[in-house]
Amino acid sequence: MREAVVWRGPGTHYVADIAGGVLSRYTVSCGTGGQIQGVGDQESADSTAGAAAGGLDRVTGAPGGAVLLSYCTGPANVSPAAVEQAALDQFNVVRQIWIDTGGTFMKQVDFPFVNTGLFWTPPAGPLGGPNAFNVTSDANFRGMLGTALANNNPGGFEELRLLGNFIAAMINAYAGQTDGLRVVIVVVFPDGSSATYVYQYGDFSAAYQSGSARTPVGQLIPDPEVANSPAGAGNWSELGPYGGQEDLDRFLEYMRLRGVRIVRGHDSRIRSISCGWDGRNLVCTTI
């Protein structure tokens, strides 16, 4: 840890060992060789990241967003410094998140749609809803759901609610993580269909993950941009308690709205759907 702070130059710096549960603070001073000063970017001065979280030492700011960095021209003197309680409290929160997420700072949760607080009435039509079909086919609903998820902060990290946007800076400062804490949210709709969003603390909205929408029995709902393309080819079948005629009819209507040609078999009951690329368009045939 002593060696890690020397390259940061003169000043007082924190060094975190998250796995070991140790937060240390050291003061670096130059010996008889003196020091030189230069201008660097904000990213290189990683000790400044912690300052955004409050209570940490900051490198002197320079105009234009740059920072003034000092370096010892000879051997540096390193001595321990007292760890402030505010910094230790923040470190303990970050370490608990590290433990909860297996060191990834990413956690996946299943989140019932009814808990989003989003009151939305789907337009009349065969797709029904709210469901995963609405996520892929309705840009407004997809965006509203992402915003609702961000505002509800799902994921079980209640201790982070009061920290707000500081959480990303805290993780950056103590863990060297560049994208903060991410929560992978699998939104489960009342009919059993699902769609996945990713929320990063500090973002205004959670982001829908392309290719994640699934029917109630876990079959793919192709995104509109690939539905009528070779990437939309595949076989869908009658499966599980939520499958069957109604689910497959809804899937067919969704594909028809994407411009896919539908060829219906002689049997009125649909047991499976086979979609293939004919060189120009996707064709879905019922069996």
N, C-alpha and C positions, 0 to 999 in steps of 0.2 A: 504493500500500500504506500509506503514511503517513496518507493521508486516511481509509482504511478503519478505522484503529484509533482515531481521535480520538473517534468517537461511542461507543466502548466505555468511555470515561472513564479516570481515572487508573489506572495499573497497567502491567504488562508483558503484551503480547499477541502471539500468533503470527498471521501472515497467510500463506496458502498460495496460490501460483500453480501449480496442478498441471500445466497445459498447458506452462508455461515451465520447470517443474522447479525452482522456487525457493521455499524456505521462509524467511521473514523474521521477525524478532522486534523489537518496538519497545517502548520505555518512554514512556508518556504521563504528563505532569505538568502541573498547572495553573499559570498565571502569576499575576500580581498580583491577578487577579479572584477567585481562590479557587475553591471548589467547593461543590456541594450534593449531598445524598445522599437517595436514595429507595429504595423497595422494588419490585422487578420480579419477573417469573416466570423460571423456569429456562430456558425456551426463548429468551427475549429475550437472555439472557446467554450468547451462543453460545460465548464463550471457555471456559465451564465444561465444555463437552462434551469438550474435549481433555483435561481433567484426569482424566477417567475412564480414559483410555488410559495415564496415568502420565507424569510428567515435564513436564507443562504447568502454566501459571499458573492459579490458580483465584480467582474472585471470592469475597470473604468470605461465608460462608453465614449466612442469617437463619433464625429459627424458622419452622416450618411449611412448609418446602420452598421458601420464597421466597429471593431473594438480594438483598443490598444493592448498589445501583448508584450510582456517583458520577459527577457530570457537572461539567465546568469551566464557570464562569459567564462566562469570557472566553476569549481565544485560548489554545489548548493548546500545550505544548511537546512535540515528538516527537523522540526520539533512538534510533538503532539500538542493539540489545542483542545479546549473543552467543546464537547458536542452540545449544541443548544437543544433544549427540550422540544421546541417547535419542529426542528429538523428531524429529531428522533421520532416524534409522533408521526410525521409524514412518512418516514422510512418504514415504520412498522405497518402502516396501511398498505404501502406498496408491496412489502414482503408478504403480507397476508394474501394479497391478490395473486402474487407469484405462486404461493402455495396452492391456493384454490384452483388455479388454472394450469397446474403442472409445469410451471415455468414458461408458459407460452404467452401469458397476458391475453389469452383468448379463451372464451368460454361459450359453449353452445347450450341453449335453453329452448325447450318447447314452450310456446306462449299462446294460449287460447285467444282467438280473435276477440271474444267477448270482453277480454280484459284490457283491450286497447283503448276503450272509451270512445271509439269511433262509431258514430251513428250515421249509417249510410244505407240508403234504400236503393237497391240495384234497379236499373231500368227494366221494364217488362220485356220478357223474351225467354227463349229456351235455355239460356245459360244460367238463369237463376242467380242466386248469390245472397249474401256475400260468399265468395269462394275463390279458389285459386285461378279459375278461368277469368274472373274479373281482374285479377292482378296482371295477367299477361295481356288482356285485351283492352283494358281501360287505363289510359295513362294518368288520368286524374285520380282514380281510386288508388292506383299504385303509389302515386306521390303522397296522397293523403295518409295512406297507411304507414309509409315510411316516416312521415312527420309525427304521427301519433305514437309510433314505437319509440322515437327519440325522446318525446316529451314524457312518456311513461317510464323511461329508463328501466326496461325489464332486464332481468339477469341476476337478481338477488344480491346486488352490491349496494345495499341500503346505506352502508357507511360512506359511500362516495357522493351521496346526494348533496351534502353541504359543501363539498369541495369543488363542485362545478367544473369549469374548464381547466382548473389547475391540475387535474388528475393527469392529463397528457404530459404536462411539463414535469410533474413529479416522477413519472415513470421514465421519461427521457433522462432526467437528472441522475436518478439512482440506478437505473438499469441499462442505460444506453439504448433504449428502445425508441425507434423513430416514429412509430405510429400509435403510441399509447395503448390503451386498453380497448380491445375489440370484443363485442358480444355477437355471436352468431345466433340469430333468432329464427327459429322455425315456427312460423305462424300457422296454427292449426285452426281451420274453419269449422263451423258447426256440422258440415256434411262429411268431415274427415279429410277433405283435400288440404293441401299445404303449400306454402311458398316460403323461401328463405331470404332473410334480410341480414345485413351486417351493420351493426352500429358501432361507431368509434366515438368515444367520449369527447365532447366538444363539438361534434358535428350537429348541424341543424336537423338533419334527417337521416334515418337509416336507409341503406342502399339495397334495393332488390338485386338478388344474385341471378343473373341470366341462367336459364336452364334448370332452375330449382323447383319450378311449379310441378305439383303432382296431383293426380286424381285421388279420390278417397282410398283407393287400393294401392296407391304408390306408383301408378303408371305416369309416364312423362306427359306433360302438356307442353308442346313445343312453343317457344317464343314466336311471336308473329313474324319476325324477320327471317326465321329459318323454317317456318311451318310449311310453306310452299316451295321447298327446295330439296335437293338430295338429302340434306341433313334431317328432313322430316320423315324419311322412310322408316318403316317399322311395323310391328304387329301389336295390336291391342286386343285384349280378350276379356271375357266375362269372368270376373274374379271377386271372391269375398262377399261379405254381407252388404257392402255399399256399392258393389258393381252391378252388372246386369244391364237390362235394356235401357233404363233411364240414363245411367252413366255413359253408356256408349252412344246413345242418341245425342247427348249433350256434347260429347267429344266430336261427333260428326258435324254438328252444327257449328262448333267452333272452327273446325277445319274448313267448312264450306265458306265461312265468313272471311277466311284467309285466302280465298280464291282457289282452293283445292277442289278438283272434280271428284264427285261422289258417285260410285256405281253400286247400286243396291242389289243384293242377291234375291233369289226367288222367295226365300223364307222371310216372313214378316218379322220373325224374332231374330235379333242380332246377337250372335254369340262371340263373334270376333271381327276385327277390322284389320285389313292388310293394306298398308300404304306403300306405294312404290313410285319411283321416278321414271317417267316415260321418255326422258330426254328433253322435254320442254316444260312439263308440269308434273306435280304430284297427283297421283290418282289413288283414292282410298276406296277399297272394295269391301262390302260387308259379306259376312259368311254366316 
